[in-house]
Amino acid sequence: MSVRLYIGNLPETFDAKELDALLANVGKGIRFKSVTDRDSGASRGFGFANVDDPKLADALIEQLNGKEFGGSTLRIEISERRDARPTNAAAGSRVGAAPAAARKAINKVVHADSVDAEAPDPRWAGELSKLKDLLGKQTAAV
């Protein structure tokens, strides 16, 4: 089973080949992908690495977490799945999260492993909600 690692605190400008060489010193089979800004294409200062062997992932964390790279101290940890992170409603506010009322409502499609056959298509959830509101107002007025 593959382990996904978060690699953060990367310098604004770093050489991907240098980082790949640093990761290869720990072991083989580490695939890294940097997260970039959509508009500028510049690195956002973090990325994710996929490692096939859990023991190699532990070794990578042990050897490189806190190590200096390009003038910054690397932060490496096991990445949590999106559905495993606490949200405002589930477990209190996350650090740095905006209040729910202040956030702009955006209908995003988030990957889920299980598909509920009776659930509406998430791409149309916002439109479905508007339609239900309109129908509710029509029946109330009659």
FIPANU-941499 format. One record per residue (C-alpha): residue in one letter; x, z, y. Coordinates in steps of 0.1 Angstrom, whole numbers, plus 5000, padded with zeros to 4 digits. Example, Ala and Ser with C-alpha at 12.3 -4.5 7.8 and 13.67 -1.06 7.14 Angstrom:
! residues 2
a512350784955
s513750714989
//
This chain:
! residues 142
m500050005000
s501349915034
v501950185061
r501450095097
l503750275122
y503350305160
i506650245178
g506350345214
n508350415246
l510150085243
p511949965275
e510149715297
t512649445288
f514149475253
d515649225229
a513449195198
k516449085177
e518149415186
l515149615176
d514749415144
a518449485136
l517949855142
l514849855119
a516749655092
n519549925092
v516950165078
g515649925051
k514249585042
g510549485044
i509849615079
r507749385101
f507449465138
k505049315163
s505249405200
v502049435220
t502149225251
d500149195283
r497548915281
d498148785316
s501848815321
g503048815285
a505349105293
s505849385267
r503449685272
g506149925259
f504849965224
g504249785191
f503449825155
a505549795124
n504149735089
v506249885060
d505449825024
d506950145010
p505650485022
k509150635015
l510750375037
a508150455065
d509050825063
a512750735064
l512150515094
i510450795113
e513051045103
q516050825114
l514750655145
n512150895161
g513751035192
k516750795190
e517750615222
f517150245224
g517750045256
g517750355278
s514550495264
t513850745237
l511850585208
r508650745196
i507750655161
e504750795141
i502150685116
s499450485133
e495950615129
r493050385120
r490750305149
d487750485132
a489850795125
r490650875162
p488451135179
t486051005205
n484251185234
a481151245214
a482751335181
a485551575190
g485751625227
s487651415252
r490951255243
v493751325267
g493651075295
a490250935285
a487750855313
p484351025312
a481750835292
a479650775323
a482550645344
r483550385318
k482250035321
a479849945292
i481549675272
n480149545239
k483249525218
v483449425181
v485549675162
h486749605127
a485049805100
d485849805063
s482249845051
v479549615062
d475949735064
a473749445054
e470749585073
a472649645105
p472349385133
d475349155140
p477549365163
r478149055185
w474449065195
a474049445197
g473949435236
e471349155237
l469249325210
s469249645230
k468049465261
l465349285242
k464049615227
d463949765262
l461949465275
l459449495246
g459049865251
k458249815288
q455649545279
t453749765254
a453850055279
a452249845306
v449349715284
//
